[in-house]
Amino acid sequence: MAYGPGKYDSLATLVRRRARARAVIVLVMQGDHGNGFSVQGDDESMRIIVPLLRTMADDIEKDLESNLGRPG
């Protein structure tokens, strides 16, 4: 869930503070607490994050297809 603390909320807080960022997304694969993510940001940032993630997913999928020659 994007609102409320996630498994990696404390790590996201650390990253956001160190980067002095308005918003942050932390995605962890096979970490100490398993797979998970944490998103932090104000409402305006959250509205921007949704289309950004869709674009990122499309770009990653295209890269995989071109590098591996098959769909993700």
CORFENTA-V270088 format. One record per residue. RES is the residue in three letters. PSI is psi in whole degrees, -180 to 180 (* if undefined). OMEGA is omega in degrees with one decimal (NA if undefined). Layout:
# CORFENTA-V270088
RES&PSI&OMEGA, RES&PSI&OMEGA
This chain:
# CORFENTA-V270088
MET&138&-176.4, ALA&-32&178.9, TYR&138&-177.6, GLY&164&-176.6, PRO&137&173.6, GLY&-177&-179.6, LYS&-32&-174.7, TYR&34&-178.1, ASP&-41&-179.2, SER&-36&176.6, LEU&-41&177.8, ALA&-41&177.6, THR&-45&178.2, LEU&-48&-179.4, VAL&-46&-178.7, ARG&-44&-179.5, ARG&-45&-179.6, ARG&-36&-179.9, ALA&-8&-174.5, ARG&46&-175.3, ALA&155&176.3, ARG&-30&-179.0, ALA&157&179.4, VAL&148&172.3, ILE&125&176.0, VAL&123&178.5, LEU&124&-176.5, VAL&131&176.3, MET&124&177.8, GLN&47&177.0, GLY&-171&-179.9, ASP&-33&-178.7, HIS&24&-178.4, GLY&-162&177.0, ASN&144&178.2, GLY&177&178.7, PHE&161&174.1, SER&136&179.6, VAL&131&176.8, GLN&135&176.5, GLY&167&177.2, ASP&174&-176.1, ASP&-40&179.7, GLU&-43&178.2, SER&-41&-179.5, MET&-36&178.1, ARG&-33&179.1, ILE&-34&-176.2, ILE&-39&-175.6, VAL&-56&178.7, PRO&-30&177.5, LEU&-45&178.9, LEU&-38&177.6, ARG&-43&178.5, THR&-44&178.8, MET&-45&-179.9, ALA&-43&177.6, ASP&-44&-179.6, ASP&-42&179.0, ILE&-44&179.7, GLU&-43&177.9, LYS&-43&178.4, ASP&-43&178.8, LEU&-45&-179.7, GLU&-42&-178.2, SER&-32&-179.6, ASN&-31&-178.1, LEU&-13&179.8, GLY&18&178.4, ARG&160&179.2, PRO&151&-179.8, GLY&*&NA
